C-alpha cells in the first residue's frame, strides 16, 4: 500500500534544512553554484526555486491535511480530553472525514470516514496521541473541583499559618481508608500467552470491611499509629495480633467511622502530639459528618487542635494521604494478601489477620519521603496555592458551577483577572464592555467567539506590558486549550486559526452545561475551619436536636419504608400495615434538619439501620431495595 512505501535508494537524500540553505544561497549567487555546493540536483533546486517550497515529499502522493490542519485536530483532541469528553477511535475517524469534506479535500475515504491506515500514520506523525482506557469520574467531582473552591481552602490555610504561627511539624492530615479480607486488585502474575483466563486464589468473593485511620505530618512524621475500626459488635484484644506497637482499635456495626469513634481517635491523637496554647496543631480532614461531631469539636478546642476541612470531591489533589500514601499502601496490602494465601493454602482470611497484614503494608508505604511529597504536591507545605495546574480545573468550566459567596479574608492573594488587566491600555477594551471574566464562569464557545486578533496586535505594540500579556492570554483563552499545550511552541491566533477551530467546533462542539432539575435542599459543603465559633455553634444545635430525637421507634417491617403525602393509602386485607412516623414525637431530617410537620408536604423515608428519618428528595434513595443513609451506607 502507498502508505507503507519505503525509500529504496539514497538519491535525493537531502534534508529540508539543507534545501532551504541552498535556496537562500541561490538567491545570492546562482542556482548551479548553490546546487554544487550543497550536493543537490540542479533540476530539483531550479524547480524548488520556482515553487518556493522546501517541504520534502515522497513521490506523487501528498498528505490530505497540511501540518497546521493536523495540529488543529490534535489540539481539538487534547481539548476534549482535558474536559473529560475524549473521543473514541470511531468518533475521531468520522470527525476527520467530515472535516475533510468541509475543507473540500480530495480523499478516498469510504462512507465519509477516515480509514485505519490513515489513523495509523496519523499516530506515527503525532506519537503523543494514544488510545487509553479512561477512568470513570463523577460529574460531582468535576463540578466541585474548581478554582474558587480550592482558593477558599488555601485562603483559610494561609490565614491560619500566619495568625497561629503553626510550624510544619504541627500540620497533620488524617483520613480513613477501607480494606477487605479478600483480594480486590491482585498483583500481576506470569502466565501463558493466549490463555483466556488467568486466576488467583482468593479466600472470599467479597470480604469484610475494616476501616484504617492514618495520620501524617508535613515533616514526615506518622503519629499516631494506624487506628482500626472492625465491623462487629464486640471488641476482642486478639484482633490486634501482629499489629504495630501502639495501635488501637474500635468496633462499629458498619465497619466505618462515626462521631464517637472519631472522638476516641482524637484523644489518641492529642496524647501523641501534645499541642499547647503556644504550639497549636492543625488537622486537615474531609467534610465527613463524623468529623463535625460536636463533642469532638469541643474537645479539640480545649486541647489546642484546629480542624480545617478540605472542599468536597477534592481529596485526590488536596489530601496528602490520598495523593502519596494510600495508593502504594493498597498495592502493598494486595501483595501481603497474596503472600498470605500462598503461605497458608486453603485457609480463609478473617478479621484476626487484618492488623498484621495492614501493618506490614503500612511499614512499606508510610515513609517520610512519601509524606513530604504528598504535602508538597498538594501545595500545603511549602505553601503554594498554584501547585495544582490549571488544566485540572478545565472540566469545571463546562458546568459553570455557581460558587457560594465567600466572606473576605484578610490574607486574600487570589489572582483576579480584573486586577491583572486594570493597568492595560484603554484601547484594548471597549468603554461599554468590562474586561473578560475568568474561564470558569464563561462558556468555552462564547469565549472563543469573542477573541479578536486586533486586540492581540494592539497589546504587542506596547513592550511595557510583556509580563501582563502572558497572564491575559492565559485567562482569555480557554484553559482547556492553552494550559494543556503549555510548553509547546504554538503560533499566535490568526484568522485561519479561528476559522479552522470554528469548523471543528461546528462538527463536534465542546460540551455545554445543562441545568439539572432537582428538589434537593441540601446546602453545598465547602472548606471550613470546623473548630471556629460559628461552625461549632451550628454543630452544637444539631447535636442537641439529635439527642432529643433519639427515642425508641418501632422496628420497620420493611426496609426503606416511606410516609406518603396527606392521608395514608388504604391497604387491602391480608397486607401488613407499614409503620409510620409517630405524630407525638418531633423528628428532623438528618440531612437538612427540617422539622417534620403533620400532614407532611413531602415524602419521608427511614434508614433501615439507624432508624433515622429524612426527606426522600434529600436522600440518595433510588426507589428500589433497602435504603441506607449516607452515614450508615457501606
C-alpha positions in Angstrom: 0.0 0.0 0.0 1.2 3.5 -0.7 1.3 4.5 3.0 3.7 1.6 3.7 6.1 2.5 0.9 9.7 2.8 1.9 12.5 4.6 0.1 14.7 2.1 -1.9 17.5 4.5 -2.8 19.6 7.1 -1.2 19.2 9.5 -4.1 17.8 12.9 -3.2 18.5 12.2 0.4 18.9 15.9 1.3 17.1 17.4 4.2 14.6 20.2 4.2 17.0 22.5 6.2 19.8 21.8 3.6 17.3 22.7 0.8 16.4 25.9 2.5 20.0 26.9 2.8 20.6 26.1 -0.8 17.6 28.2 -1.9 18.9 31.1 0.1 22.4 30.7 -1.4 20.9 30.5 -4.9 19.2 33.9 -4.4 22.5 35.4 -3.6 24.8 33.7 -6.2 23.4 31.2 -8.8 21.3 28.0 -8.8 24.1 26.0 -10.3 26.7 27.1 -7.8 24.3 26.5 -4.8 23.4 23.0 -6.2 27.1 22.1 -6.5 27.9 23.4 -3.0 25.1 21.6 -1.2 25.0 18.4 -3.3 21.5 18.9 -4.6 20.4 18.2 -8.2 20.3 21.3 -10.4 16.8 20.4 -11.7 15.5 19.9 -8.2 16.8 23.2 -7.0 15.5 25.0 -10.0 12.0 23.5 -9.6 12.0 24.4 -5.9 13.1 28.0 -6.6 10.0 28.3 -8.9 7.6 26.9 -6.4 9.3 28.5 -3.3 8.5 25.4 -1.2 11.2 23.4 0.7 8.8 20.7 2.0 10.1 17.2 1.2 7.6 14.8 -0.3 7.9 11.2 -1.3 6.7 10.6 -4.9 3.4 11.9 -6.2 1.4 11.1 -3.1 0.5 14.1 -0.9 -0.9 14.4 2.6 -4.6 15.1 2.9 -4.2 17.8 5.5 -1.5 20.4 6.0 0.6 20.4 9.1 -1.4 23.3 10.6 -4.7 21.4 9.9 -3.4 18.3 11.6 -2.2 20.4 14.5 -5.8 21.7 14.9 -7.1 18.2 15.0 -4.5 17.3 17.7 -5.5 20.4 19.8 -9.2 19.6 19.4 -8.5 16.1 20.7 -6.5 17.4 23.7 -9.1 20.0 24.5 -11.9 17.4 24.6 -9.7 15.0 26.6 -9.0 17.7 29.2 -12.7 18.3 29.6 -13.2 14.5 30.2 -15.1 14.2 27.0 -12.5 12.4 24.9 -13.3 10.9 21.5 -13.3 7.2 20.7 -11.4 6.0 17.7 -14.6 5.6 15.5 -15.8 9.1 16.6 -12.5 10.7 15.7 -12.4 9.0 12.2 -15.9 10.3 11.5 -14.8 13.7 12.6 -11.8 13.6 10.2 -14.0 12.6 7.3 -16.4 15.4 7.9 -13.5 17.8 8.5 -12.0 16.9 5.1 -15.4 17.3 3.4 -15.8 20.8 4.9 -12.3 21.7 3.7 -13.0 20.4 0.2 -10.2 17.8 0.3 -9.9 15.1 -2.3 -9.8 11.8 -0.3 -10.5 8.1 -0.8 -12.4 7.8 2.5 -15.3 5.4 2.4 -18.6 6.5 3.9 -17.1 9.9 4.7 -14.9 8.2 7.4 -11.1 8.1 7.6 -9.6 4.6 7.4 -7.5 2.5 9.7 -4.3 3.1 7.7 -4.8 6.9 7.9 -5.2 6.6 11.6 -2.1 4.5 11.9 0.0 7.1 10.1 -1.6 9.9 12.0 -0.4 8.4 15.3 3.1 7.9 13.8 3.1 11.6 12.9 1.8 12.6 16.4 3.1 10.0 18.9 1.6 11.9 21.8 -1.9 10.7 20.7 -2.5 7.2 22.1 -5.6 5.1 22.9 -6.1 4.9 26.7 -8.7 3.3 28.9 -10.4 6.2 30.7 -11.3 6.2 34.4 -14.9 6.9 35.2 -15.2 10.3 37.0 -18.4 11.5 38.6 -19.9 14.8 37.5 -20.0 15.9 41.2 -16.2 15.7 41.3 -15.9 17.7 38.0 -18.2 20.3 39.3 -16.7 20.6 42.8 -13.1 20.8 41.7 -13.0 24.4 40.6 -10.5 27.2 41.3 -12.8 29.3 43.6 -13.5 26.4 45.9 -9.8 25.4 46.1 -8.7 29.0 46.6 -11.0 29.3 49.6 -9.2 26.4 51.2 -5.8 28.0 50.5 -7.1 31.3 51.9 -8.1 29.7 55.1 -4.9 27.7 55.3 -2.7 30.8 54.8 -4.6 32.8 57.4 -4.2 30.1 60.0 -0.5 29.6 59.2 0.1 33.3 59.7 -2.2 34.1 62.6 -1.5 31.0 64.7 2.2 30.6 63.7 1.8 26.9 63.0 5.0 25.1 62.2 5.3 22.4 59.6 5.7 19.6 62.2 2.3 20.6 63.7 0.4 20.3 60.4 -1.3 16.9 60.2 -3.6 15.2 57.8 -5.9 12.3 58.8 -8.1 10.2 56.6 -9.8 6.8 56.6 -9.4 4.1 54.1 -11.1 0.7 53.8 -9.5 -2.7 53.4 -11.3 -6.1 53.0 -10.5 -9.7 53.9 -10.2 -10.6 50.3 -8.2 -9.5 47.2 -9.7 -6.7 45.2 -6.8 -5.8 43.0 -4.4 -8.8 42.8 -0.9 -8.2 41.6 0.1 -9.3 38.1 1.4 -12.9 37.6 3.3 -14.7 34.9 1.1 -16.8 32.7 0.9 -18.4 29.2 0.4 -16.2 26.1 -3.1 -16.7 24.6 -4.7 -18.1 27.8 -8.2 -16.9 28.0 -8.5 -16.6 31.8 -5.8 -16.2 34.4 -7.0 -16.7 38.0 -5.6 -16.3 41.5 -6.7 -17.8 44.8 -8.9 -15.6 47.0 -10.3 -16.6 50.4 -13.7 -14.9 49.8 -15.6 -13.3 46.9 -16.3 -10.2 48.9 -14.5 -9.8 52.3 -15.5 -8.0 55.4 -14.8 -4.3 55.6 -12.2 -2.9 58.0 -11.5 0.8 58.3 -8.0 2.1 58.9 -7.3 5.6 60.1 -3.9 7.0 59.2 -2.3 10.3 60.1 0.9 12.0 59.0 2.5 15.5 59.4 4.2 17.9 56.9 7.5 17.0 58.5 7.2 13.3 57.6 6.1 12.1 61.0 3.4 9.3 61.2 1.7 9.7 64.5 -0.4 8.1 66.0 -0.1 4.6 64.6 -2.9 3.1 62.5 -6.3 3.0 64.2 -8.6 0.1 63.2 -12.4 0.0 63.1 -13.7 -3.5 62.8 -17.2 -4.4 61.6 -18.5 -6.4 64.6 -20.4 -5.9 67.9 -17.8 -6.7 70.5 -14.1 -5.9 70.6 -11.5 -8.7 71.3 -7.9 -8.0 72.1 -6.6 -10.7 69.6 -7.9 -8.6 66.7 -4.7 -6.6 67.1 -2.4 -9.6 67.0 0.6 -8.8 64.8 -0.2 -5.0 64.7 2.4 -2.3 65.2 3.1 -1.2 68.8 0.7 1.5 69.9 -2.1 0.6 67.5 -5.6 0.8 68.9 -9.0 -0.2 67.6 -12.7 0.2 68.0 -15.8 -1.6 66.6 -18.9 -0.4 64.8 -21.9 -2.0 63.2 -21.0 -0.9 59.7 -17.2 -1.1 60.0 -17.0 2.7 59.2 -16.2 5.7 61.3 -18.8 7.6 63.3 -18.7 10.6 65.7 -18.0 8.6 68.9 -15.1 6.7 67.3 -13.7 9.8 65.8 -13.6 11.4 69.3 -11.9 8.3 70.6 -9.2 8.6 67.9 -8.9 12.3 68.6 -7.9 11.5 72.2 -5.2 9.2 71.0 -4.0 11.9 68.6 -3.7 14.5 71.3 -1.8 12.1 73.6 0.8 11.7 70.8 1.1 15.2 69.5 0.5 17.1 72.8 -0.4 20.5 71.4 -0.2 23.6 73.7 -1.5 27.2 73.5 1.8 28.4 72.0 2.2 25.3 69.8 -1.2 24.5 68.3 -1.8 21.6 65.9 -3.6 22.0 62.6 -5.5 18.9 61.5 -6.6 18.7 57.8 -9.5 16.4 57.2 -12.5 16.0 54.9 -16.1 17.1 55.4 -17.4 13.7 56.6 -20.2 14.1 59.1 -18.3 12.3 61.8 -15.6 14.9 61.7 -18.2 17.5 62.7 -19.3 15.7 65.8 -19.8 18.4 68.4 -18.1 16.7 71.4 -15.1 16.2 69.2 -15.0 19.8 68.1 -15.3 20.9 71.7 -12.6 18.5 72.8 -10.3 19.8 70.0 -10.8 23.4 71.0 -10.0 22.7 74.6 -6.8 20.8 73.6 -5.5 23.4 71.1 -6.3 21.5 67.9 -7.6 23.3 64.9 -9.7 21.5 62.3 -9.6 22.7 58.7 -11.8 20.8 56.2 -11.0 20.5 52.5 -13.7 21.1 49.9 -15.8 18.1 48.9 -14.6 16.0 46.0 -11.0 17.5 46.1 -9.2 14.9 48.3 -7.5 13.4 45.2 -5.5 16.6 44.9 -5.6 18.4 48.3 -5.3 15.5 50.8 -1.6 14.3 51.2 -2.6 10.8 52.3 -4.7 10.3 49.2 -2.0 11.9 47.0 1.0 9.9 48.1 0.3 7.3 50.8 -2.9 5.3 50.2 -2.1 4.2 46.6 1.2 2.4 47.5 -0.5 1.2 50.7 -3.3 -0.6 48.8 -0.7 -2.1 46.4 1.5 -3.5 49.2 -1.6 -4.7 51.0 -2.7 -6.7 48.0 0.9 -8.2 47.8 0.6 -9.2 51.5 -2.7 -10.9 50.9 -1.2 -12.8 48.0 1.7 -13.9 50.2 -0.8 -15.0 52.9 -2.8 -17.2 50.5 0.4 -18.9 49.3 1.8 -19.4 52.8 -1.5 -20.8 54.2 -3.2 -22.7 51.3 -6.8 -23.3 51.9 -7.1 -21.0 54.9 -9.8 -18.4 54.8 -8.5 -14.9 55.8 -10.6 -13.3 58.5 -10.6 -10.2 60.7 -7.9 -11.5 63.0 -5.4 -11.4 60.1 -6.1 -7.9 59.0 -4.0 -6.0 61.6 -0.8 -8.0 60.8 -1.2 -7.6 57.0 -2.0 -3.9 57.3 1.0 -3.3 59.5 3.3 -4.9 57.0 1.9 -2.9 54.1 1.9 0.3 56.3 5.7 0.0 57.1 6.5 -0.1 53.3 4.3 2.8 52.3 4.2 5.2 55.2 7.7 6.7 54.6 8.8 10.2 55.3 9.6 10.7 51.7 6.1 9.8 50.6 4.6 12.1 53.3 6.8 15.1 52.2 5.9 14.6 48.5 2.2 14.4 49.4 2.2 17.7 51.2 4.4 19.3 48.5 2.2 18.1 45.6 -1.0 19.4 47.3 0.6 22.9 47.9 0.3 22.7 51.7 3.9 22.6 52.7 5.7 24.5 51.4 2.6 26.7 50.8 1.8 27.1 47.1 -1.7 27.9 46.0 -0.8 27.3 42.4 0.8 23.8 42.9 -2.2 22.3 41.1 -2.1 23.1 37.4 -4.9 25.0 35.6 -5.5 22.0 33.3 -7.1 20.1 36.2 -9.7 22.9 36.6 -10.8 22.8 32.9 -13.7 20.3 33.3 -15.4 22.6 35.9 -15.7 25.3 33.2 -18.1 23.1 31.3 -20.7 23.1 34.1 -20.4 26.8 35.2 -20.9 25.8 38.8 -22.0 28.8 40.9 -19.8 29.1 43.9 -21.4 30.3 47.2 -20.5 33.9 48.1 -17.5 33.9 50.4 -16.6 36.1 53.3 -13.5 38.2 52.5 -10.3 37.1 54.3 -7.6 39.5 55.4 -5.0 37.4 53.6 -6.5 37.2 50.2 -3.9 36.8 47.4 -6.2 35.2 44.8 -5.2 36.2 41.3 -8.0 38.2 39.8 -8.2 39.0 36.1 -9.6 42.4 36.8 -6.5 43.3 38.8 -4.3 42.0 36.1 -5.9 43.9 33.3 -6.6 47.2 35.1 -3.2 48.6 34.0 -3.6 47.7 30.4 -4.0 50.4 27.7 -7.5 51.8 27.4 -7.9 51.0 23.7 -7.7 47.2 24.4 -11.3 47.0 25.7 -14.3 49.0 24.6 -15.7 51.5 27.1 -19.0 49.8 27.1 -17.6 46.4 27.9 -15.9 45.1 31.0 -12.7 43.0 30.9 -13.3 39.3 30.3 -14.1 37.1 33.3 -12.1 34.0 34.2 -12.9 30.9 32.1 -14.6 29.1 35.0 -17.6 31.4 34.7 -17.9 31.6 30.9 -18.9 29.2 28.2 -15.9 28.0 26.2 -17.5 28.5 22.8 -18.5 32.1 23.7 -15.0 32.9 24.8 -13.6 31.6 21.5 -16.0 33.8 19.5 -15.0 36.9 21.5 -11.3 36.6 20.6 -10.3 39.4 18.2 -6.9 39.3 16.6 -6.8 43.2 16.6 -6.6 43.1 20.4 -3.6 40.9 20.4 -1.8 43.1 17.8 -2.6 46.2 20.0 -1.1 44.6 23.1 2.0 43.5 21.2 2.7 47.1 20.2 3.4 48.1 23.8 6.5 46.3 25.1 6.0 47.5 28.6 3.1 45.1 29.1 5.2 42.0 28.3 4.5 40.3 31.6 0.8 41.3 31.7 0.3 39.9 28.1 1.1 36.3 29.2 -1.3 36.5 32.1 -4.1 37.9 29.9 -3.6 35.3 27.3 -3.9 32.5 29.9 -7.2 34.0 31.1 -8.6 35.0 27.7 -8.2 31.6 26.0 -10.0 28.6 27.5 -7.8 26.8 30.0 -8.5 23.6 28.1 -6.8 25.0 25.0 -3.9 27.0 26.5 -2.9 25.1 29.6 -2.8 21.6 28.1 -0.3 22.6 25.5 1.8 24.7 27.8 5.4 24.2 26.8 4.8 23.5 23.1 5.5 26.2 20.5 2.2 27.3 19.1 1.7 30.2 16.7 -0.3 33.2 17.8 -4.0 33.1 16.8 -4.8 34.2 13.3 -8.0 34.4 11.2 -7.2 31.0 9.6 -6.6 29.5 13.1 -10.0 30.7 14.3 -11.8 29.6 11.1 -10.3 26.1 11.4 -11.3 25.8 15.1 -14.8 27.0 14.2 -15.2 24.2 11.7 -14.1 21.6 14.2 -16.4 23.0 16.9 -19.3 23.1 14.4 -18.8 19.4 13.7 -18.0 18.4 17.3 -18.7 21.3 19.7 -17.4 21.5 23.2 -19.9 20.1 25.8 -22.1 22.7 27.4 -23.8 22.7 30.8 -27.4 21.6 31.1 -29.3 22.8 34.2 -30.3 19.8 36.3 -33.8 19.9 37.8 -33.6 18.7 41.4 -35.6 19.1 44.6 -32.6 18.6 46.9 -32.4 21.2 49.7 -29.0 20.1 51.0 -26.6 23.0 51.1 -23.3 22.5 49.3 -20.4 22.0 51.6 -17.1 23.9 51.4 -13.8 24.3 53.1 -14.4 25.5 56.7 -12.5 25.9 60.0 -14.6 23.4 61.9 -13.3 24.5 65.3 -14.4 28.1 64.7 -17.2 29.5 66.8 -19.9 29.8 64.0 -19.4 26.2 62.9 -19.3 24.8 66.4 -22.5 26.7 67.3 -24.3 25.2 64.4 -23.0 21.7 65.2 -24.0 22.1 68.8 -27.6 22.9 67.8 -27.6 19.8 65.6 -26.1 17.6 68.3 -28.7 18.8 70.9 -31.6 18.2 68.4 -30.2 14.7 67.6 -30.1 13.9 71.3 -33.7 15.0 71.7 -34.9 12.8 68.8 -33.1 9.7 70.0 -36.2 7.9 71.2 -37.3 4.4 70.7 -39.2 3.9 67.5 -41.0 0.7 66.2 -38.8 -1.5 64.1 -39.8 -1.3 60.5 -41.3 -4.3 58.9 -39.8 -3.5 55.6 -36.6 -1.7 54.7 -36.9 1.8 53.2 -40.4 2.5 54.4 -42.0 5.8 53.4 -44.7 8.1 54.7 -46.7 9.5 51.8 -48.3 12.9 51.4 -51.6 13.5 53.1 -53.6 10.6 54.3 -52.1 7.1 54.2 -53.2 4.8 51.4 -55.6 2.1 52.4 -54.2 -1.4 52.3 -56.1 -4.5 51.3 -56.9 -7.3 53.6 -54.1 -9.6 54.5 -51.4 -6.9 53.9 -49.4 -5.7 56.9 -49.6 -2.0 57.6 -46.4 0.0 57.3 -45.1 1.6 60.4 -45.2 5.4 60.2 -43.8 8.4 62.0 -45.3 9.0 65.4 -47.3 12.2 65.5 -46.4 12.8 69.2 -42.6 13.0 68.7 -40.6 15.7 67.0 -38.5 14.4 64.1 -35.9 16.3 62.0 -34.5 15.4 58.6 -30.9 14.1 59.2 -29.7 16.0 56.1 -31.4 19.4 56.0 -32.6 19.3 59.7 -36.1 20.5 58.7 -38.7 19.6 61.3 -41.5 17.1 60.4 -44.9 18.6 60.2 -48.2 16.9 60.1 -49.6 16.4 57.5 -46.3 16.2 55.6 -45.8 18.2 52.4 -43.0 15.9 51.2 -42.3 12.2 51.2 -40.2 10.9 54.2 -38.1 7.8 54.3 -36.5 5.9 57.2 -33.0 4.4 57.2 -33.1 0.7 57.7 -30.1 0.7 60.0 -30.1 3.8 62.3 -33.9 4.2 62.1 -33.5 8.0 61.4 -35.8 9.8 59.1 -35.1 12.2 56.1 -36.8 13.7 53.1 -36.8 11.4 50.2 -35.7 14.3 48.0 -32.8 15.0 50.3 -31.7 11.3 50.4 -29.9 9.3 47.7 -32.7 6.6 47.6 -33.2 5.3 44.1 -36.6 3.8 44.7 -35.5 0.2 44.8 -34.4 -2.1 47.6 -33.3 -1.1 51.1 -32.4 2.5 52.0 -29.4 3.4 54.0 -28.5 7.0 54.8 -25.1 8.5 53.9 -23.8 7.8 57.5 -24.8 4.1 57.5 -24.0 3.4 53.9 -21.3 0.8 53.5 
